[in-house]
Amino acid sequence: MLKTGQNISQKQSLQQKLSPQQIQFVKLLQLPTLGLEQRVKQEMETNPVLEEADPLIEERIDLEDPEWEVKKERDEDEPEIDPVDQNEEIDWESFLHNTEYDGVNYSYSSGDEEWRDLPNPYHESLLEELEQQVSLLNFSDEEMLISDQILGSLDEDGYFRRDAEAVVDNIAFNHGVLVKKEQVESVRKRIQSLDPLGIASKDLQDCLVCQVKHTDGDRRIREIAAELLENEWDAFEKKHFEKLKSRLNIDDNDLKRVFSLVKSLNPRPGAVINKDEENRHFIEPDFEVWYEPADEDDVNGDGEFVIRLNQRNMPPLRISPEYKQMWDSMKKGKKNEDPQAKKFIKEKVESAQWFIDSIRQRQQTLMKTMRTIVALQEEFFKHGEGLRPMILKDVAEKIEMDISTVSRVVNSKYVQTHFGVFELKYFFSEGLETESGEDVSSREVKKILEDVIASENKRKPLSDQALTDILKEKGFKVARRTVSKYRESLNLPVARLRKQII
């Protein structure tokens, strides 16, 4: 018999919670260089105790001072960050000497700063441009209602995928106006000829046909291309060249010109990149790594790697000396005088100290991780090739940290090398074993696979099985399904779709 009811019970369990400082460190750790710069500015705006140290006024470290060697060694050993003082009394002398984040001195012209403050220019959206063009088509009131429905229903690629009946019903329900399906199709066809060509098409075939009919060039080739797209779409998709030549009564040269024309068309007329967004997407490397050989020959590989953390836009931080004077004044006064002000200063100072310590710890963790990656991938950073298998666990074990910490370090971070800019994730890949028993990165196998496909006969592309056989001849033990997976990850189509007319 099923019993129902409610009862109360107690359960004892252990839970581990992160401290506010740990949470702050984790958030800073996963930020890229540009994100950290914005985060520092935000913290300085909200915390009056935290301020930028003036590199022209602050006392410089004398590089000739023998104590500097000791300090440098201590920094390289990367000690643990001291815990934040939890006592009511704040040791200001210690803070003033130990709470400055000595970031790399940076400079930029005042002109650059002025340009940063200028507002972004306004650019019309694609929808606004289309609405302006529609206003010049001399539509009737009914047609304007239809055009509003069509423009408002375009997807991100610029296609109109709604049924005409849905537009008719929507206009009748919202405006009490009865229109016909033929009117909807007529308006859509006229919008299709606007700029960009092919906008509001029903599908890819409809989009390409519209563009071919309105494009410039050889009239005969345009007519053949239009017939191909309208009547031979299935053979065109499957690249059945012999069928196309026979049905269209053309030779290899004409077919090549037709395919060249179709390739020049825009399959996504609505995917217009905003000019501001286009200019905003750039990469700021978080690290710089290069190899300095011991001599010109460097036969023994006795050179060393230089690893730098990008801090060009990071100001040196400190706790404001003015707040020290305020604190001294409070300590000289009565014990219970202005307790709220005392509490406010204490909280802000601790928050600033936590923030500075978190940035220091972030630097140390990032440098530890980058040094380990370089050590495990020496051949690549020396010669630009020879990437070895490496997973997050390999780095985590070396630096004695959790895998999740390494994952946060690697996420959205980039490194500048002599061979280009690479995302840190690029260096992590599973391994394969060659015939000789040597471990090789799957990325190296993908690179070889890509080269083989690039050099294949375009009239008779290699099948996945043929690619598998070639890789085995080169000493790589891979299955055909693995080759298919690698090919798809490289965005390379199957052999049939790689066929070209030469």
C-alpha positions as CSV (number, residue, x, y, z in Angstrom):
1,M,0.0,0.0,0.0
2,L,1.3,3.4,-1.0
3,K,2.0,5.6,2.0
4,T,2.0,9.4,1.8
5,G,3.0,11.9,4.4
6,Q,5.5,14.4,5.6
7,N,8.4,14.0,8.0
8,I,11.2,16.2,9.4
9,S,14.8,14.9,9.6
10,Q,18.2,16.4,10.3
11,K,21.2,15.7,8.2
12,Q,24.8,16.6,9.0
13,S,27.2,17.2,6.2
14,L,30.5,19.0,5.5
15,Q,30.6,21.8,2.9
16,Q,33.6,23.7,1.6
17,K,33.0,27.3,0.8
18,L,35.3,29.7,-0.9
19,S,36.4,32.9,0.9
20,P,35.7,36.3,-0.7
21,Q,39.4,36.5,-1.5
22,Q,39.4,33.1,-3.2
23,I,36.3,34.0,-5.2
24,Q,37.9,37.3,-6.3
25,F,41.1,35.5,-7.3
26,V,39.2,32.9,-9.4
27,K,37.3,35.7,-11.2
28,L,40.5,37.6,-11.9
29,L,42.3,34.5,-13.0
30,Q,40.0,33.7,-15.9
31,L,40.0,37.3,-17.3
32,P,42.1,38.0,-20.4
33,T,44.3,41.1,-20.5
34,L,41.7,43.5,-21.8
35,G,39.1,42.2,-19.3
36,L,41.6,42.6,-16.4
37,E,42.3,46.2,-17.5
38,Q,38.5,47.0,-17.3
39,R,38.2,45.2,-14.0
40,V,41.0,47.3,-12.4
41,K,39.4,50.5,-13.6
42,Q,36.1,49.4,-12.1
43,E,37.7,48.6,-8.8
44,M,39.5,51.9,-8.6
45,E,36.2,53.7,-9.3
46,T,34.4,51.9,-6.5
47,N,37.1,51.8,-3.9
48,P,38.6,55.3,-3.0
49,V,41.5,53.6,-1.0
50,L,42.9,52.0,-4.2
51,E,44.7,54.3,-6.5
52,E,47.2,54.3,-9.3
53,A,50.9,54.8,-8.2
54,D,52.6,57.5,-10.2
55,P,55.7,55.8,-11.7
56,L,57.4,59.3,-12.0
57,I,57.0,60.0,-8.3
58,E,57.2,56.6,-6.7
59,E,60.7,55.6,-5.5
60,R,62.5,53.4,-8.0
61,I,64.3,50.2,-7.2
62,D,68.0,50.7,-7.7
63,L,69.2,47.9,-10.0
64,E,72.8,48.3,-8.7
65,D,71.6,47.6,-5.1
66,P,72.9,44.2,-4.0
67,E,69.5,43.7,-2.2
68,W,67.8,43.7,-5.6
69,E,69.3,40.3,-6.4
70,V,67.7,38.8,-3.3
71,K,64.4,40.4,-4.2
72,K,64.5,39.1,-7.7
73,E,65.2,35.6,-6.6
74,R,62.4,35.7,-4.1
75,D,60.0,36.8,-6.9
76,E,61.1,34.0,-9.1
77,D,60.5,31.5,-6.4
78,E,56.9,32.7,-6.3
79,P,56.0,32.4,-2.6
80,E,52.5,32.1,-1.3
81,I,50.5,35.3,-0.9
82,D,50.3,36.3,2.8
83,P,46.8,36.1,4.2
84,V,44.9,39.4,4.7
85,D,45.2,40.9,8.1
86,Q,42.0,40.1,10.0
87,N,42.8,42.2,13.1
88,E,41.0,45.4,14.0
89,E,44.3,47.3,13.9
90,I,45.8,47.8,10.5
91,D,49.6,47.8,10.1
92,W,49.9,50.8,7.9
93,E,53.7,50.7,7.7
94,S,53.5,47.2,6.3
95,F,50.8,48.1,3.9
96,L,52.6,51.1,2.5
97,H,55.7,48.9,1.8
98,N,53.9,45.8,0.8
99,T,50.6,46.8,-0.9
100,E,51.8,48.2,-4.2
101,Y,51.3,46.2,-7.3
102,D,54.5,46.9,-9.3
103,G,53.1,46.5,-12.7
104,V,55.3,47.0,-15.8
105,N,55.6,50.7,-16.5
106,Y,53.3,51.6,-19.4
107,S,52.9,54.7,-21.5
108,Y,50.7,55.8,-24.4
109,S,50.3,59.1,-26.1
110,S,47.6,61.5,-24.9
111,G,46.2,61.4,-28.4
112,D,45.4,57.7,-28.0
113,E,43.6,58.4,-24.8
114,E,41.6,61.1,-26.4
115,W,40.5,58.7,-29.2
116,R,39.5,56.1,-26.6
117,D,37.1,58.6,-25.0
118,L,35.4,59.5,-28.3
119,P,32.0,57.9,-28.7
120,N,31.6,55.3,-31.4
121,P,30.0,56.6,-34.7
122,Y,26.5,55.6,-35.3
123,H,25.9,53.1,-38.1
124,E,22.5,52.1,-39.4
125,S,21.4,48.5,-38.9
126,L,20.5,46.3,-41.9
127,L,16.9,46.6,-40.9
128,E,17.0,50.4,-41.0
129,E,18.7,50.4,-44.4
130,L,16.1,48.0,-45.8
131,E,13.2,50.1,-44.4
132,Q,14.7,53.2,-46.1
133,Q,14.9,51.3,-49.4
134,V,11.3,50.0,-49.1
135,S,10.1,53.5,-48.5
136,L,11.3,54.4,-52.0
137,L,9.3,51.5,-53.7
138,N,6.0,53.3,-53.7
139,F,4.2,50.6,-51.9
140,S,0.5,50.8,-51.1
141,D,-0.7,50.7,-47.5
142,E,-1.4,47.0,-47.7
143,E,2.0,46.3,-49.3
144,M,3.7,48.4,-46.5
145,L,2.0,46.2,-43.9
146,I,3.3,43.1,-45.7
147,S,6.8,44.5,-46.0
148,D,6.9,45.3,-42.3
149,Q,5.9,41.6,-41.6
150,I,8.6,40.3,-44.0
151,L,11.4,42.6,-42.7
152,G,10.5,41.8,-39.1
153,S,10.7,38.1,-39.8
154,L,14.2,37.9,-41.4
155,D,16.5,35.5,-39.6
156,E,20.2,36.2,-38.9
157,D,21.2,35.1,-42.4
158,G,18.6,37.3,-44.1
159,Y,16.1,34.6,-45.1
160,F,12.4,34.9,-44.8
161,R,11.3,31.4,-43.7
162,R,7.7,32.0,-42.7
163,D,4.7,30.8,-44.7
164,A,2.7,33.3,-46.7
165,E,-0.4,32.2,-44.9
166,A,1.1,33.1,-41.5
167,V,1.7,36.7,-42.8
168,V,-1.9,36.9,-44.1
169,D,-3.3,35.7,-40.8
170,N,-1.1,38.1,-38.7
171,I,-2.1,41.1,-40.7
172,A,-5.8,40.2,-40.5
173,F,-5.6,39.6,-36.8
174,N,-3.6,42.7,-35.8
175,H,-4.7,45.3,-38.5
176,G,-8.1,43.9,-39.7
177,V,-6.9,44.0,-43.3
178,L,-7.3,41.1,-45.7
179,V,-4.4,40.5,-48.0
180,K,-3.7,37.6,-50.4
181,K,-0.8,35.1,-50.5
182,E,0.0,36.3,-54.0
183,Q,0.5,39.9,-52.6
184,V,2.9,38.6,-50.0
185,E,4.9,36.7,-52.6
186,S,4.9,39.8,-54.9
187,V,6.2,42.1,-52.1
188,R,8.8,39.5,-51.1
189,K,10.1,39.3,-54.6
190,R,10.5,43.1,-54.8
191,I,12.4,43.2,-51.5
192,Q,14.6,40.4,-52.7
193,S,16.1,42.8,-55.4
194,L,17.1,45.4,-52.8
195,D,20.6,45.7,-51.4
196,P,21.9,43.3,-50.3
197,L,20.7,41.1,-53.2
198,G,18.9,38.0,-52.2
199,I,17.6,39.4,-48.9
200,A,14.2,37.8,-47.8
201,S,14.8,34.7,-49.9
202,K,13.0,31.5,-48.9
203,D,16.1,29.3,-49.1
204,L,19.6,29.1,-50.5
205,Q,18.5,28.1,-53.9
206,D,16.1,31.0,-54.2
207,C,18.8,33.3,-52.9
208,L,21.4,32.3,-55.4
209,V,19.0,32.4,-58.3
210,C,18.0,35.9,-57.4
211,Q,21.6,37.1,-57.3
212,V,22.6,35.4,-60.5
213,K,19.8,37.1,-62.4
214,H,20.8,40.6,-61.1
215,T,24.6,40.2,-61.2
216,D,26.9,41.7,-63.9
217,G,29.0,39.7,-66.2
218,D,28.8,37.5,-69.3
219,R,25.1,37.2,-70.1
220,R,25.4,33.6,-71.5
221,I,27.2,32.4,-68.4
222,R,24.6,34.0,-66.2
223,E,21.7,32.3,-68.1
224,I,23.4,28.9,-67.8
225,A,24.0,29.5,-64.1
226,A,20.4,30.4,-63.6
227,E,19.2,27.3,-65.4
228,L,21.6,25.2,-63.4
229,L,20.4,26.6,-60.1
230,E,16.7,26.4,-61.0
231,N,16.5,23.1,-62.8
232,E,19.6,21.1,-61.8
233,W,20.0,21.9,-58.1
234,D,20.3,18.2,-57.0
235,A,23.1,17.5,-59.5
236,F,24.8,20.8,-58.6
237,E,24.8,20.0,-54.8
238,K,26.3,16.6,-55.5
239,K,28.8,17.9,-58.0
240,H,27.8,15.5,-60.7
241,F,29.9,17.3,-63.4
242,E,29.3,14.9,-66.2
243,K,25.5,15.1,-65.8
244,L,25.6,18.9,-65.7
245,K,27.7,19.1,-68.8
246,S,25.4,16.7,-70.7
247,R,22.1,18.3,-69.5
248,L,23.3,21.9,-70.0
249,N,25.2,21.1,-73.2
250,I,28.4,22.8,-72.1
251,D,32.1,21.9,-71.9
252,D,34.5,21.9,-69.0
253,N,35.5,25.6,-69.5
254,D,31.9,26.8,-69.4
255,L,31.1,24.7,-66.4
256,K,34.2,26.0,-64.6
257,R,33.0,29.6,-65.3
258,V,29.5,28.9,-64.1
259,F,30.8,27.4,-60.8
260,S,33.2,30.3,-60.4
261,L,30.2,32.7,-60.8
262,V,28.1,30.8,-58.2
263,K,31.0,30.7,-55.7
264,S,31.2,34.5,-55.9
265,L,27.6,34.9,-54.7
266,N,26.7,35.6,-51.1
267,P,24.8,32.7,-49.5
268,R,24.1,34.8,-46.3
269,P,22.9,38.3,-47.4
270,G,21.7,39.2,-43.9
271,A,25.0,38.4,-42.2
272,V,26.3,41.9,-42.3
273,I,29.0,42.7,-39.8
274,N,28.6,45.9,-37.9
275,K,31.5,48.2,-38.6
276,D,32.0,48.9,-34.9
277,E,32.0,45.2,-34.0
278,E,34.4,44.5,-36.9
279,N,36.9,47.0,-35.5
280,R,36.4,45.8,-31.9
281,H,37.3,42.1,-32.5
282,F,41.0,42.0,-32.1
283,I,43.3,39.9,-30.0
284,E,45.6,41.2,-27.3
285,P,48.1,38.5,-26.5
286,D,48.5,37.8,-22.7
287,F,52.0,36.3,-23.1
288,E,55.0,36.8,-25.3
289,V,57.4,33.8,-25.7
290,W,60.5,33.5,-27.8
291,Y,63.7,31.4,-27.7
292,E,67.1,33.0,-27.5
293,P,69.8,30.7,-28.7
294,A,73.1,30.6,-26.8
295,D,75.1,31.3,-30.0
296,E,74.5,31.3,-33.7
297,D,74.7,27.5,-34.1
298,D,73.2,26.5,-30.7
299,V,73.8,22.9,-31.6
300,N,73.3,21.7,-28.0
301,G,70.2,23.8,-27.4
302,D,71.7,25.7,-24.5
303,G,69.7,28.8,-25.2
304,E,66.8,30.0,-23.0
305,F,63.2,30.9,-23.3
306,V,62.0,34.4,-22.6
307,I,58.5,34.6,-21.2
308,R,56.7,37.8,-20.6
309,L,53.3,38.5,-19.2
310,N,51.5,41.3,-21.0
311,Q,51.0,44.2,-18.6
312,R,51.2,47.2,-20.9
313,N,47.8,48.6,-19.9
314,M,48.0,47.6,-16.2
315,P,48.8,50.5,-13.9
316,P,50.9,50.0,-10.7
317,L,48.4,50.0,-7.8
318,R,48.8,51.1,-4.2
319,I,46.7,52.0,-1.1
320,S,46.3,55.8,-0.9
321,P,48.7,57.5,1.6
322,E,46.0,60.0,2.4
323,Y,44.0,57.3,4.1
324,K,47.0,56.7,6.4
325,Q,46.8,60.3,7.6
326,M,43.1,59.9,8.3
327,W,43.7,56.6,10.2
328,D,46.5,58.2,12.2
329,S,44.2,61.1,13.1
330,M,41.5,58.6,14.3
331,K,44.0,56.6,16.4
332,K,45.1,59.8,18.2
333,G,41.5,60.8,18.9
334,K,39.1,59.2,21.3
335,K,38.8,55.4,21.2
336,N,35.1,55.4,20.2
337,E,35.2,58.5,18.1
338,D,33.5,58.1,14.7
339,P,33.2,54.3,14.7
340,Q,31.4,54.2,11.3
341,A,34.2,56.1,9.6
342,K,36.8,53.8,11.2
343,K,34.8,50.7,10.0
344,F,34.5,52.2,6.5
345,I,38.2,52.8,6.1
346,K,39.1,49.3,7.5
347,E,36.7,47.6,5.0
348,K,38.0,49.6,2.1
349,V,41.6,49.0,3.0
350,E,41.1,45.2,3.3
351,S,39.2,45.2,0.0
352,A,42.1,47.0,-1.7
353,Q,44.6,44.7,-0.1
354,W,42.7,41.6,-1.2
355,F,42.5,43.0,-4.8
356,I,46.2,43.7,-5.0
357,D,47.1,40.3,-3.5
358,S,44.7,38.7,-6.0
359,I,46.4,40.4,-8.9
360,R,49.8,39.3,-7.7
361,Q,48.6,35.8,-7.2
362,R,47.0,35.8,-10.7
363,Q,50.4,36.9,-12.2
364,Q,52.2,34.1,-10.4
365,T,49.7,31.5,-11.4
366,L,49.7,32.6,-15.1
367,M,53.5,32.6,-15.2
368,K,53.7,29.2,-13.6
369,T,51.3,27.8,-16.1
370,M,53.0,29.4,-19.1
371,R,56.4,28.2,-18.0
372,T,55.1,24.7,-17.7
373,I,53.5,24.8,-21.1
374,V,56.7,26.0,-22.7
375,A,58.7,23.3,-20.9
376,L,56.4,20.6,-22.2
377,Q,56.3,22.0,-25.7
378,E,59.9,23.1,-26.1
379,E,60.2,21.9,-29.7
380,F,57.2,23.9,-30.9
381,F,58.4,27.1,-29.3
382,K,61.8,26.6,-30.8
383,H,60.9,25.6,-34.3
384,G,57.1,26.2,-34.7
385,E,56.4,22.5,-35.1
386,G,56.6,19.2,-33.2
387,L,53.6,19.7,-31.0
388,R,53.4,17.0,-28.4
389,P,50.4,15.4,-26.7
390,M,49.4,17.4,-23.6
391,I,46.3,17.6,-21.4
392,L,45.3,19.9,-18.6
393,K,46.2,17.2,-16.0
394,D,49.9,17.3,-17.2
395,V,50.2,21.0,-16.4
396,A,48.2,20.8,-13.2
397,E,50.5,18.1,-11.8
398,K,53.6,20.1,-12.7
399,I,52.4,23.3,-11.0
400,E,50.7,21.3,-8.2
401,M,47.3,23.0,-8.7
402,D,43.8,21.8,-9.5
403,I,42.8,21.1,-13.1
404,S,40.0,23.6,-12.9
405,T,42.6,26.3,-12.1
406,V,44.7,25.5,-15.2
407,S,41.5,25.5,-17.2
408,R,40.7,29.0,-16.1
409,V,44.2,30.2,-16.9
410,V,44.0,28.7,-20.4
411,N,40.6,30.0,-21.2
412,S,40.5,33.0,-23.6
413,K,44.3,33.5,-23.2
414,Y,46.7,34.0,-26.1
415,V,50.5,33.9,-26.6
416,Q,52.6,35.8,-29.1
417,T,55.4,33.7,-30.6
418,H,57.8,34.0,-33.5
419,F,55.5,31.7,-35.4
420,G,52.2,33.6,-34.8
421,V,49.6,34.2,-32.1
422,F,48.1,31.1,-30.6
423,E,45.3,30.4,-28.1
424,L,46.6,28.5,-25.1
425,K,44.0,25.8,-25.8
426,Y,45.9,25.1,-29.0
427,F,48.7,23.4,-27.1
428,F,46.4,20.9,-25.5
429,S,45.5,17.8,-27.4
430,E,45.2,14.0,-27.1
431,G,48.0,11.8,-28.2
432,L,48.4,9.1,-30.8
433,E,51.1,6.5,-31.0
434,T,53.1,6.0,-34.2
435,E,54.4,2.7,-35.7
436,S,57.7,3.4,-33.9
437,G,56.0,3.8,-30.6
438,E,56.5,7.5,-30.4
439,D,53.7,9.7,-29.0
440,V,52.5,12.5,-31.3
441,S,49.8,15.2,-30.9
442,S,46.5,14.8,-32.7
443,R,47.0,18.3,-33.9
444,E,50.1,17.2,-35.8
445,V,48.1,14.4,-37.4
446,K,45.4,16.9,-38.4
447,K,48.1,19.2,-40.0
448,I,49.4,16.3,-42.0
449,L,45.9,15.3,-43.0
450,E,45.2,18.9,-44.1
451,D,48.4,18.9,-46.2
452,V,47.5,15.6,-47.9
453,I,44.0,16.9,-48.8
454,A,45.4,20.2,-50.0
455,S,47.7,18.3,-52.4
456,E,45.2,15.7,-53.7
457,N,43.9,15.5,-57.2
458,K,40.9,17.8,-57.2
459,R,39.3,15.8,-60.1
460,K,39.4,12.6,-57.9
461,P,39.6,13.6,-54.3
462,L,40.7,11.0,-51.7
463,S,38.2,9.1,-49.7
464,D,38.5,8.7,-46.0
465,Q,39.7,5.2,-46.4
466,A,42.4,6.4,-48.9
467,L,43.4,9.1,-46.4
468,T,43.6,6.5,-43.6
469,D,45.9,4.3,-45.8
470,I,48.2,7.3,-46.5
471,L,48.5,8.1,-42.8
472,K,49.4,4.5,-42.1
473,E,52.1,4.7,-44.7
474,K,53.5,7.7,-42.9
475,G,53.5,5.7,-39.6
476,F,50.3,6.9,-38.0
477,K,48.0,4.3,-36.6
478,V,44.5,5.8,-37.0
479,A,41.2,4.3,-37.8
480,R,39.0,5.5,-40.7
481,R,36.4,6.9,-38.3
482,T,39.1,8.9,-36.6
483,V,40.2,10.3,-39.9
484,S,36.6,11.3,-40.6
485,K,36.4,13.0,-37.2
486,Y,39.6,14.9,-37.9
487,R,38.5,15.9,-41.4
488,E,35.2,17.3,-40.0
489,S,37.0,19.2,-37.3
490,L,39.0,20.9,-40.0
491,N,35.7,21.9,-41.8
492,L,36.7,19.8,-44.8
493,P,33.8,18.1,-46.7
494,V,33.7,14.6,-47.9
495,A,35.6,13.6,-51.1
496,R,32.5,14.0,-53.4
497,L,32.1,17.7,-52.3
498,R,35.8,18.4,-52.6
499,K,35.7,17.6,-56.4
500,Q,36.7,20.6,-58.6
501,I,36.9,21.4,-62.3
502,I,40.5,22.0,-63.3
